[in-house]
Amino acid sequence: MTVFSCIACQQRISPDLREVPMPPPVTEEAPGHRFLPPLMPRGSYAVSPHTGVFILNPDDVSGVTRHPDRGRLNGCCGLDGLDGPNLVCGACGAEVATQQSDCWSQQLIALIPDALAITVAPAG
């Protein structure tokens, strides 16, 4: 199991998570839903093979707040994540992640590897 924390102040920003392979993206909404579903199942994370960032389910992140720079918070129905990190540590204000939660994007949190302290506990 893995826990992610802010490297600057050690504020915990995730519960215990298990690493899984990166799932394929979903490109169509479920009938009756306006948003695409989260990319990651709850309780898991994956490492993006393209960027090396840690991808989490939005419900698995705590201890963070929206970036104080409103220019980072663009999107029509949520955060589009196209203007740089848009989540900061709730304790110290360090940039820690980018949230994608707009209606046209799959729901995810991309943690910034250099902003993290990672604790790995052996399974079992």
Secondary structure, DSSP 8 states (H G I E B T S, - for coil): -EEEEETTT--B-S--BEE--------S--TT-SS--BSS-TTEEEE-TTT--EEE-GGG--SEEE-S-GGG---SSS----SS--EEETTT--EEEEEE-STTS-BEEEE-GGGEEEEE----
